[in-house]
Amino acid sequence: MLKSRAHSEPLGLHTRTGSLLRTLLLCCLALGSFLPSVLKAQNANERRLITSVEPEYPETLKRLYIGGTVKLEIVISAQGTIQSVTLLGGNPILGQSAITAIKKWKYVPTKSPTTARVTLEFDPHR
């Protein structure tokens, strides 16, 4: 059998493998038109974050080693901006800092608004 110079495998096998790979690629491309609708249904509430702003840790709370978890519910507009933020739990002072930062976040635009829950940790030891 003839050998390929770049690879040490028979040319016949290399050609068959290439043909098989091209066939698989074409099948994947053909199926690709069906996949986005399935993925949208599974990830309806997951929006990709483009820009995030870290919340400022209130100096007084950090100095007193007061930290905690803040839970928020956000409504993201179809354009990707934050429409509203609701504090669901956590220290209200840390929550206000988190709300101020999250209002500056940007998400990938979609066809309709979505609601998401966000949890932020404030660790005074970092």
KOLGU-63484 format. One record per atom (N, C-alpha, C, O): atom name; x, y, z; residue in one letter. Coordinates in steps of 0.2 Angstrom, whole numbers, m for minus. Last residue first. Layout:
// residues N
atomo;east;north;up;residuo
CA;X;Y;Z;A;
...
// end
This chain:
// residues 126
atomo;east;north;up;residuo
N;m60;194;258;R;
CA;m57;194;252;R;
C;m54;200;251;R;
O;m51;202;246;R;
N;m68;194;270;H;
CA;m61;191;270;H;
C;m57;191;264;H;
O;m51;190;264;H;
N;m81;197;267;P;
CA;m77;203;270;P;
C;m69;200;270;P;
O;m65;205;272;P;
N;m90;194;253;D;
CA;m85;190;258;D;
C;m80;196;261;D;
O;m76;198;257;D;
N;m105;192;247;F;
CA;m101;197;249;F;
C;m96;194;255;F;
O;m99;192;260;F;
N;m112;185;232;E;
CA;m108;184;239;E;
C;m104;190;241;E;
O;m100;192;237;E;
N;m127;184;224;L;
CA;m121;187;225;L;
C;m118;186;232;L;
O;m122;187;237;L;
N;m138;177;213;T;
CA;m136;177;220;T;
C;m129;179;220;T;
O;m124;177;216;T;
N;m153;180;203;V;
CA;m145;181;204;V;
C;m144;180;212;V;
O;m147;183;216;V;
N;m165;174;192;R;
CA;m163;174;199;R;
C;m155;175;200;R;
O;m152;171;196;R;
N;m174;181;179;A;
CA;m169;177;181;A;
C;m167;178;189;A;
O;m169;184;191;A;
N;m185;183;165;T;
CA;m184;184;172;T;
C;m178;179;175;T;
O;m178;173;173;T;
N;m185;192;149;T;
CA;m184;186;154;T;
C;m183;188;161;T;
O;m181;193;162;T;
N;m193;198;135;P;
CA;m190;199;141;P;
C;m190;192;145;P;
O;m194;188;144;P;
N;m189;192;118;S;
CA;m194;194;123;S;
C;m190;195;130;S;
O;m185;192;131;S;
N;m179;189;109;K;
CA;m186;191;106;K;
C;m190;194;112;K;
O;m195;198;110;K;
N;m164;197;115;T;
CA;m168;191;113;T;
C;m175;194;111;T;
O;m176;200;110;T;
N;m147;202;118;P;
CA;m154;203;116;P;
C;m157;197;114;P;
O;m154;193;111;P;
N;m136;198;131;V;
CA;m138;197;124;V;
C;m145;198;123;V;
O;m149;196;126;V;
N;m136;211;144;Y;
CA;m136;204;142;Y;
C;m137;204;134;Y;
O;m139;209;131;Y;
N;m128;221;156;K;
CA;m130;220;149;K;
C;m130;213;147;K;
O;m125;209;149;K;
N;m129;230;172;W;
CA;m127;224;168;W;
C;m131;224;161;W;
O;m136;227;160;W;
N;m133;240;180;K;
CA;m128;242;174;K;
C;m126;236;170;K;
O;m123;237;165;K;
N;m140;235;190;K;
CA;m144;239;185;K;
C;m139;241;179;K;
O;m142;243;174;K;
N;m131;229;198;I;
CA;m134;225;193;I;
C;m138;229;188;I;
O;m139;227;182;I;
N;m126;239;206;A;
CA;m122;236;201;A;
C;m126;233;196;A;
O;m124;234;190;A;
N;m138;242;214;T;
CA;m135;247;210;T;
C;m130;245;204;T;
O;m130;247;199;T;
N;m140;229;220;I;
CA;m145;232;215;I;
C;m142;237;211;I;
O;m143;238;204;I;
N;m129;228;228;A;
CA;m130;224;223;A;
C;m134;226;217;A;
O;m133;226;211;A;
N;m132;239;237;S;
CA;m126;239;233;S;
C;m126;234;227;S;
O;m124;236;222;S;
N;m143;234;242;Q;
CA;m144;240;239;Q;
C;m137;241;234;Q;
O;m138;243;229;Q;
N;m139;222;249;G;
CA;m143;222;243;G;
C;m144;228;239;G;
O;m144;228;233;G;
N;m131;227;259;L;
CA;m128;224;254;L;
C;m132;223;248;L;
O;m130;224;242;L;
N;m142;232;266;I;
CA;m137;237;264;I;
C;m133;234;258;I;
O;m131;237;253;I;
N;m150;221;269;P;
CA;m153;226;264;P;
C;m148;231;262;P;
O;m148;234;256;P;
N;m144;204;267;N;
CA;m143;211;271;N;
C;m146;216;266;N;
O;m144;217;260;N;
N;m157;193;260;G;
CA;m150;195;262;G;
C;m150;202;265;G;
O;m155;205;266;G;
N;m168;192;247;G;
CA;m166;190;253;G;
C;m159;192;254;G;
O;m155;194;249;G;
N;m174;198;235;L;
CA;m177;192;238;L;
C;m175;190;245;L;
O;m179;188;249;L;
N;m175;213;228;L;
CA;m172;210;233;L;
C;m176;204;236;L;
O;m181;206;239;L;
N;m177;215;211;T;
CA;m181;214;217;T;
C;m176;211;222;T;
O;m174;205;220;T;
N;m176;226;197;V;
CA;m172;221;201;V;
C;m176;221;208;V;
O;m178;226;211;V;
N;m179;228;179;S;
CA;m181;229;186;S;
C;m177;224;191;S;
O;m175;219;188;S;
N;m173;229;167;Q;
CA;m179;232;168;Q;
C;m180;233;175;Q;
O;m182;239;177;Q;
N;m157;229;160;I;
CA;m161;227;166;I;
C;m167;232;167;I;
O;m166;238;168;I;
N;m156;225;143;T;
CA;m154;229;148;T;
C;m159;227;154;T;
O;m163;223;153;T;
N;m159;218;132;G;
CA;m153;215;136;G;
C;m152;220;142;G;
O;m147;218;145;G;
N;m170;219;124;Q;
CA;m164;223;122;Q;
C;m158;221;126;Q;
O;m152;222;124;Q;
N;m180;213;132;A;
CA;m178;210;126;A;
C;m172;213;123;A;
O;m168;209;119;A;
N;m174;215;149;S;
CA;m178;217;143;S;
C;m176;213;137;S;
O;m171;210;137;S;
N;m175;205;163;I;
CA;m170;208;158;I;
C;m175;209;152;I;
O;m179;205;149;I;
N;m177;207;180;V;
CA;m181;206;174;V;
C;m176;209;168;V;
O;m175;215;169;V;
N;m171;197;194;I;
CA;m170;203;189;I;
C;m175;201;183;I;
O;m176;195;181;I;
N;m170;195;211;E;
CA;m174;193;205;E;
C;m173;199;200;E;
O;m175;204;202;E;
N;m157;190;222;L;
CA;m161;195;218;L;
C;m165;192;213;L;
O;m163;187;210;L;
N;m149;188;237;K;
CA;m153;185;232;K;
C;m157;190;229;K;
O;m161;194;232;K;
N;m133;189;245;V;
CA;m139;193;243;V;
C;m142;189;237;V;
O;m139;187;232;V;
N;m125;183;259;T;
CA;m127;181;252;T;
C;m133;186;251;T;
O;m137;187;255;T;
N;m111;191;268;G;
CA;m117;187;267;G;
C;m119;186;260;G;
O;m116;189;255;G;
N;m104;201;281;G;
CA;m104;199;274;G;
C;m111;195;273;G;
O;m115;195;278;G;
N;m95;211;291;I;
CA;m102;209;290;I;
C;m102;207;282;I;
O;m101;212;278;I;
N;m83;216;296;Y;
CA;m83;209;294;Y;
C;m90;207;293;Y;
O;m92;201;295;Y;
N;m82;229;298;L;
CA;m85;226;304;L;
C;m86;218;302;L;
O;m89;214;306;L;
N;m77;233;286;R;
CA;m73;234;291;R;
C;m75;230;297;R;
O;m71;228;302;R;
N;m88;230;278;K;
CA;m82;227;277;K;
C;m78;227;283;K;
O;m75;222;285;K;
N;m97;240;282;L;
CA;m99;233;283;L;
C;m93;228;282;L;
O;m92;223;286;L;
N;m91;251;279;T;
CA;m92;250;286;T;
C;m94;243;287;T;
O;m91;240;292;T;
N;m90;250;264;E;
CA;m84;250;269;E;
C;m85;249;276;E;
O;m81;245;279;E;
N;m99;240;254;P;
CA;m99;245;259;P;
C;m94;245;264;P;
O;m93;240;267;P;
N;m92;235;239;Y;
CA;m93;232;246;Y;
C;m94;238;251;Y;
O;m89;242;251;Y;
N;m100;237;224;E;
CA;m96;240;229;E;
C;m97;237;236;E;
O;m103;237;238;E;
N;m102;224;212;P;
CA;m105;228;217;P;
C;m99;231;222;P;
O;m95;227;223;P;
N;m96;224;196;E;
CA;m95;221;202;E;
C;m98;226;207;E;
O;m97;232;207;E;
N;m105;222;181;V;
CA;m102;227;186;V;
C;m102;224;193;V;
O;m107;222;195;V;
N;m104;215;165;S;
CA;m106;215;172;S;
C;m102;220;176;S;
O;m96;221;174;S;
N;m110;211;149;T;
CA;m106;216;153;T;
C;m109;215;161;T;
O;m115;216;162;T;
N;m116;200;145;I;
CA;m111;203;141;I;
C;m107;207;145;I;
O;m101;207;145;I;
N;m123;184;149;L;
CA;m121;191;151;L;
C;m115;194;147;L;
O;m110;190;146;L;
N;m136;175;140;R;
CA;m128;176;141;R;
C;m127;184;143;R;
O;m129;188;140;R;
N;m149;168;149;R;
CA;m147;173;145;R;
C;m139;174;146;R;
O;m137;174;152;R;
N;m160;156;152;E;
CA;m153;157;152;E;
C;m151;162;147;E;
O;m151;161;141;E;
N;m173;152;150;N;
CA;m172;157;155;N;
C;m164;159;156;N;
O;m163;163;160;N;
N;m172;143;140;A;
CA;m176;149;139;A;
C;m175;154;144;A;
O;m175;160;142;A;
N;m165;132;136;N;
CA;m162;137;139;N;
C;m166;144;139;N;
O;m163;149;139;N;
N;m174;123;130;Q;
CA;m170;121;136;Q;
C;m167;127;140;Q;
O;m167;126;146;Q;
N;m178;130;119;A;
CA;m183;128;124;A;
C;m180;126;130;A;
O;m183;127;136;A;
N;m166;133;113;K;
CA;m170;138;115;K;
C;m175;136;120;K;
O;m176;139;126;K;
N;m163;120;108;L;
CA;m159;123;113;L;
C;m162;129;116;L;
O;m162;130;122;L;
N;m173;118;99;V;
CA;m173;113;105;V;
C;m169;117;110;V;
O;m170;117;116;V;
N;m170;127;90;S;
CA;m177;128;93;S;
C;m177;123;99;S;
O;m180;125;104;S;
N;m157;124;85;P;
CA;m158;130;89;P;
C;m165;130;93;P;
O;m165;133;98;P;
N;m158;111;78;L;
CA;m156;111;85;L;
C;m157;118;89;L;
O;m159;118;95;L;
N;m162;111;65;F;
CA;m167;109;70;F;
C;m165;110;77;F;
O;m169;111;82;F;
N;m151;115;58;S;
CA;m157;120;58;S;
C;m162;118;63;S;
O;m167;122;64;S;
N;m142;105;60;G;
CA;m141;111;64;G;
C;m147;116;64;G;
O;m148;120;68;G;
N;m143;95;52;L;
CA;m147;94;58;L;
C;m147;101;62;L;
O;m151;102;66;L;
N;m134;99;42;A;
CA;m142;98;40;A;
C;m146;98;46;A;
O;m151;101;47;A;
N;m123;99;49;L;
CA;m125;105;47;L;
C;m132;105;45;L;
O;m136;109;46;L;
N;m122;85;52;C;
CA;m122;90;57;C;
C;m125;96;55;C;
O;m129;99;58;C;
N;m120;80;38;C;
CA;m126;78;42;C;
C;m127;83;48;C;
O;m133;85;50;C;
N;m108;86;35;L;
CA;m114;88;31;L;
C;m120;86;35;L;
O;m125;90;35;L;
N;m100;79;44;L;
CA;m100;86;45;L;
C;m107;89;41;L;
O;m110;93;44;L;
N;m101;66;40;L;
CA;m103;68;46;L;
C;m104;75;47;L;
O;m109;77;50;L;
N;m95;68;27;T;
CA;m102;65;28;T;
C;m105;67;34;T;
O;m110;70;35;T;
N;m82;71;31;R;
CA;m86;76;27;R;
C;m93;74;27;R;
O;m97;78;28;R;
N;m78;59;38;L;
CA;m79;65;41;L;
C;m83;71;38;L;
O;m87;74;41;L;
N;m78;50;27;L;
CA;m83;49;32;L;
C;m84;56;36;L;
O;m89;57;38;L;
N;m68;56;19;S;
CA;m75;55;17;S;
C;m80;54;22;S;
O;m85;58;22;S;
N;m57;54;28;G;
CA;m59;60;26;G;
C;m66;61;23;G;
O;m70;65;25;G;
N;m57;40;29;T;
CA;m58;44;35;T;
C;m61;51;33;T;
O;m65;53;36;T;
N;m54;37;15;R;
CA;m60;35;18;R;
C;m62;38;24;R;
O;m68;40;25;R;
N;m41;43;15;T;
CA;m46;45;10;T;
C;m53;43;13;T;
O;m58;47;13;T;
N;m34;35;24;H;
CA;m35;42;25;H;
C;m40;45;21;H;
O;m44;49;23;H;
N;m35;22;19;L;
CA;m39;23;25;L;
C;m39;31;26;L;
O;m45;33;28;L;
N;m27;25;7;G;
CA;m34;22;6;G;
C;m38;24;13;G;
O;m44;26;12;G;
N;m14;28;12;L;
CA;m18;33;9;L;
C;m26;31;8;L;
O;m30;35;9;L;
N;m10;22;29;P;
CA;m11;21;22;P;
C;m16;26;18;P;
O;m20;28;22;P;
N;m1;33;39;E;
CA;m6;28;38;E;
C;m7;27;30;E;
O;m5;32;26;E;
N;8;43;43;S;
CA;11;36;42;S;
C;5;31;42;S;
O;6;26;45;S;
N;7;59;35;H;
CA;5;54;40;H;
C;7;47;39;H;
O;8;45;33;H;
N;14;65;25;A;
CA;12;69;31;A;
C;10;64;37;A;
O;12;65;43;A;
N;15;55;15;R;
CA;21;58;18;R;
C;20;61;25;R;
O;24;61;29;R;
N;6;39;15;S;
CA;6;47;15;S;
C;12;49;18;S;
O;15;47;23;S;
N;10;25;6;K;
CA;10;28;12;K;
C;10;36;11;K;
O;12;38;6;K;
N;2;12;m3;L;
CA;5;18;m3;L;
C;5;21;4;L;
O;0;21;7;L;
N;4;m6;0;M;
CA;0;0;0;M;
C;4;6;0;M;
O;10;6;2;M;
// end
